[in-house]
Amino acid sequence: MSILSPVLIVAFIGILAGLLLSMASVLMAVPKDERVEQLTEILPGANCGACGYSGCAGYAEALAKGKAQPGLCTVGGNDVAQRCAAILGVEADDVTPKAAVVQCLGICDNVAVKMNYEGFSSCAAAAQLYGGMNACRFGCIGLGDCAKECAYHAIELCNGIAIVDRNLCVGCGKCAKACPKQIIALTEKTEAAQVMCSNHDKGAVTRNACKAGCIGCMKCQKVCPMGAVTVENFLAKVNRELCINCLKCVEQCPTGAIHQML
């Protein structure tokens, strides 16, 4: 009996504690919205943050709480937007597919080199040393930080710069965040002109640094019938909402810095 009594006491305490914990879990339980799990399963799981939230789980929670609208996921596109809307019982706007573009034509044949770089193979690291090894301080360094971030193998390094395969790109934006020069832009997958340069130096300085750089000559701005092209701070810009893809700016650009994007 001297041995059995402690065992019974411990067993009773264990049973009592279990009952109390069970009651507490019921009384203090936080209601769980099953739609969050359903939405998370539908979202692609890229966790790129292009929707404006920390990841797919954060976006799913915001959707369930009514704090976000379907259609912010560029990776999932229209299919994901419509499926999310069906769960929420709302309508979703069409998602315009987007893709990244590297706004630089500074290939080895075009850009002058100011120094040899021997160090860690990273654009971010090279940028800390006088802005990189090329004479153009605005251009692509070409060591592939963007390519390393791309989960869809849409970026490759070619002749000194990064090039995006817009057919493979899903517009997640991770490459743009990884670029220390901030020269990668997300644009709609529609036909329009695109200035493939990020240099804000005066024309003479740009020309000495890169053969294909925008020199701010304003010929593109003058020839555009829709006023879609403007030159600000020695660099041309194209308003894609106004652009009708007439390509007159492409024809007039003396350095070939403006391309047609598909």
C-alpha positions as CSV (number, residue, x, y, z in Angstrom):
1,M,0.0,0.0,0.0
2,S,2.9,2.4,0.7
3,I,4.0,2.0,-2.9
4,L,0.5,2.1,-4.5
5,S,-0.7,5.3,-2.8
6,P,1.9,7.6,-4.5
7,V,1.2,5.9,-7.8
8,L,-2.6,6.5,-7.5
9,I,-2.0,10.1,-6.4
10,V,0.3,10.9,-9.4
11,A,-2.2,9.2,-11.7
12,F,-5.1,11.2,-10.3
13,I,-3.1,14.4,-10.7
14,G,-2.3,13.5,-14.3
15,I,-5.9,12.8,-15.1
16,L,-7.0,16.0,-13.5
17,A,-4.4,18.1,-15.3
18,G,-5.4,16.5,-18.6
19,L,-9.1,17.3,-18.0
20,L,-8.2,20.9,-17.1
21,L,-6.0,21.3,-20.2
22,S,-8.8,19.8,-22.4
23,M,-11.3,22.2,-21.0
24,A,-8.9,25.2,-21.4
25,S,-8.3,24.3,-25.0
26,V,-12.0,24.3,-25.7
27,L,-12.8,27.5,-23.8
28,M,-9.8,29.5,-25.0
29,A,-9.7,28.2,-28.5
30,V,-9.3,30.8,-31.3
31,P,-11.7,30.3,-34.2
32,K,-9.8,29.0,-37.2
33,D,-10.8,30.2,-40.7
34,E,-10.6,27.1,-42.9
35,R,-10.4,29.4,-46.0
36,V,-6.8,30.4,-45.1
37,E,-5.6,26.8,-45.6
38,Q,-7.6,26.5,-48.8
39,L,-6.2,29.7,-50.2
40,T,-2.7,28.8,-49.2
41,E,-2.9,25.6,-51.1
42,I,-4.1,27.4,-54.2
43,L,-1.4,30.0,-54.1
44,P,1.8,29.0,-56.0
45,G,4.1,29.0,-52.9
46,A,6.7,31.3,-54.5
47,N,6.7,33.6,-51.4
48,C,8.1,36.3,-53.6
49,G,6.3,39.2,-52.0
50,A,5.1,40.7,-55.3
51,C,1.6,40.8,-53.9
52,G,2.8,43.2,-51.2
53,Y,2.7,40.7,-48.3
54,S,5.3,38.6,-46.6
55,G,4.5,35.5,-48.6
56,C,1.7,33.3,-49.8
57,A,0.6,32.5,-46.2
58,G,0.4,36.2,-45.4
59,Y,-1.5,36.9,-48.6
60,A,-3.9,34.1,-47.9
61,E,-4.6,35.4,-44.4
62,A,-5.2,38.9,-45.8
63,L,-7.6,37.5,-48.4
64,A,-9.6,35.6,-45.8
65,K,-9.9,38.7,-43.6
66,G,-11.0,40.9,-46.5
67,K,-7.9,43.1,-46.3
68,A,-6.7,42.1,-49.8
69,Q,-8.3,41.4,-53.2
70,P,-7.7,38.4,-55.5
71,G,-5.5,39.2,-58.4
72,L,-2.4,40.4,-56.6
73,C,-0.5,37.2,-57.3
74,T,1.3,37.8,-60.6
75,V,2.9,34.3,-60.4
76,G,-0.4,32.5,-60.3
77,G,-2.1,34.7,-62.8
78,N,-5.8,34.6,-63.7
79,D,-6.3,31.0,-62.8
80,V,-5.2,31.5,-59.2
81,A,-7.1,34.8,-59.0
82,Q,-10.4,33.1,-60.1
83,R,-10.0,30.2,-57.8
84,C,-9.3,32.5,-54.8
85,A,-12.3,34.6,-55.7
86,A,-14.5,31.5,-55.8
87,I,-13.6,30.5,-52.2
88,L,-14.2,34.1,-51.0
89,G,-17.4,34.5,-53.0
90,V,-16.3,37.6,-54.8
91,E,-15.3,38.6,-58.3
92,A,-11.7,38.9,-59.4
93,D,-10.3,41.4,-61.9
94,D,-8.1,40.0,-64.7
95,V,-4.5,39.8,-63.9
96,T,-2.2,41.3,-66.5
97,P,0.9,39.0,-67.0
98,K,4.1,40.8,-66.2
99,A,7.8,39.9,-66.8
100,A,11.1,41.4,-65.8
101,V,13.4,43.3,-68.1
102,V,17.0,44.3,-67.5
103,Q,17.3,47.9,-68.6
104,C,20.8,47.7,-69.8
105,L,22.6,46.8,-73.1
106,G,26.0,47.0,-71.6
107,I,27.4,43.8,-73.2
108,C,31.1,43.4,-73.4
109,D,31.2,44.8,-77.0
110,N,29.4,48.0,-75.9
111,V,30.6,49.0,-72.5
112,A,34.1,50.2,-71.5
113,V,35.8,48.6,-68.6
114,K,37.5,50.7,-65.9
115,M,39.1,48.0,-63.8
116,N,39.5,44.2,-63.3
117,Y,37.5,42.8,-60.5
118,E,38.8,39.8,-58.6
119,G,36.7,38.9,-55.7
120,F,33.5,37.3,-54.5
121,S,31.2,36.6,-57.5
122,S,28.4,38.8,-56.5
123,C,27.0,42.0,-58.0
124,A,26.3,43.4,-54.5
125,A,29.9,42.8,-53.5
126,A,31.3,44.3,-56.7
127,A,29.1,47.3,-56.5
128,Q,30.7,48.3,-53.2
129,L,34.0,48.8,-55.1
130,Y,33.5,52.0,-57.1
131,G,30.2,50.8,-58.4
132,G,31.5,47.8,-60.3
133,M,34.1,47.2,-63.0
134,N,32.3,48.8,-66.0
135,A,32.7,52.4,-66.9
136,C,28.9,52.9,-66.8
137,R,28.1,53.3,-63.1
138,F,24.4,52.6,-63.8
139,G,24.7,49.4,-65.8
140,C,24.4,45.7,-65.2
141,I,27.4,44.3,-63.4
142,G,26.8,40.8,-64.8
143,L,27.7,38.5,-61.9
144,G,24.2,37.0,-61.6
145,D,22.7,37.9,-58.3
146,C,19.4,38.2,-60.1
147,A,19.8,34.8,-61.8
148,K,20.6,33.2,-58.4
149,E,17.2,34.4,-57.1
150,C,15.2,33.3,-60.0
151,A,13.4,30.0,-59.2
152,Y,12.1,29.7,-62.8
153,H,15.4,29.7,-64.6
154,A,14.3,32.7,-66.6
155,I,17.6,34.7,-66.3
156,E,20.9,33.8,-67.9
157,L,24.2,35.7,-68.1
158,C,25.2,36.5,-71.7
159,N,28.2,38.5,-72.8
160,G,28.6,40.4,-69.6
161,I,24.9,41.2,-68.7
162,A,21.8,39.4,-67.4
163,I,19.1,38.6,-69.9
164,V,15.5,37.7,-69.1
165,D,13.5,35.1,-71.0
166,R,10.1,36.8,-70.8
167,N,8.4,33.5,-71.8
168,L,9.7,31.8,-68.7
169,C,9.5,34.8,-66.4
170,V,6.4,34.9,-64.1
171,G,6.9,38.4,-62.8
172,C,7.6,37.5,-59.2
173,G,10.1,40.4,-58.9
174,K,12.8,38.6,-56.8
175,C,15.4,39.5,-59.4
176,A,14.5,43.2,-59.2
177,K,15.0,43.1,-55.4
178,A,18.3,41.4,-55.8
179,C,19.8,43.9,-58.2
180,P,22.1,46.4,-56.4
181,K,21.8,48.8,-59.4
182,Q,17.9,48.6,-59.4
183,I,17.8,48.4,-63.2
184,I,15.4,45.5,-63.4
185,A,11.8,46.5,-64.0
186,L,8.5,44.5,-64.2
187,T,6.5,45.4,-67.3
188,E,3.3,44.0,-68.7
189,K,3.7,41.3,-71.3
190,T,2.3,43.6,-74.1
191,E,3.9,44.9,-77.2
192,A,5.5,48.3,-76.5
193,A,8.7,50.2,-76.8
194,Q,11.2,49.9,-73.9
195,V,14.3,52.0,-73.1
196,M,17.0,49.5,-72.4
197,C,19.2,51.9,-70.5
198,S,19.4,53.3,-67.0
199,N,22.1,55.9,-67.4
200,H,21.4,59.4,-66.1
201,D,24.7,60.9,-67.1
202,K,24.9,63.6,-69.8
203,G,25.1,62.4,-73.3
204,A,28.9,62.8,-73.8
205,V,29.6,60.9,-70.6
206,T,27.2,58.1,-71.5
207,R,28.6,57.8,-75.0
208,N,32.1,57.3,-73.6
209,A,30.9,54.7,-71.2
210,C,28.6,52.7,-73.5
211,K,27.9,52.6,-77.2
212,A,24.3,51.6,-76.6
213,G,23.4,54.0,-73.8
214,C,20.6,56.6,-74.0
215,I,22.2,60.0,-74.6
216,G,19.1,62.1,-73.9
217,C,19.0,63.5,-77.4
218,M,15.2,63.8,-77.3
219,K,14.8,62.5,-80.9
220,C,12.4,59.8,-79.6
221,Q,10.4,62.3,-77.7
222,K,10.0,64.6,-80.7
223,V,8.9,61.8,-83.1
224,C,6.4,60.1,-80.8
225,P,2.8,60.9,-82.0
226,M,1.2,60.0,-78.7
227,G,3.5,61.8,-76.3
228,A,4.4,58.5,-74.8
229,V,8.1,59.2,-74.7
230,T,9.7,61.8,-72.4
231,V,13.3,62.6,-71.5
232,E,13.9,63.3,-67.8
233,N,17.4,63.7,-66.3
234,F,19.1,62.8,-69.5
235,L,17.2,59.4,-69.8
236,A,14.2,58.6,-72.1
237,K,11.1,56.9,-70.6
238,V,8.2,55.3,-72.3
239,N,4.7,55.4,-70.9
240,R,3.3,52.0,-71.8
241,E,-0.3,53.2,-71.3
242,L,0.2,55.8,-74.1
243,C,2.5,53.7,-76.4
244,I,0.7,52.4,-79.5
245,N,3.8,50.4,-80.6
246,C,4.4,52.5,-83.7
247,L,8.1,52.0,-83.1
248,K,9.0,55.5,-84.5
249,C,11.1,56.0,-81.4
250,V,13.0,52.7,-82.0
251,E,13.7,53.9,-85.6
252,Q,15.0,57.3,-84.5
253,C,17.2,56.3,-81.6
254,P,20.8,56.9,-82.7
255,T,22.3,54.4,-80.3
256,G,19.7,51.7,-80.5
257,A,18.8,52.0,-76.8
258,I,15.1,51.6,-77.4
259,H,13.7,48.1,-78.2
260,Q,10.3,46.6,-78.9
261,M,9.2,44.4,-76.0
262,L,6.9,41.5,-76.5
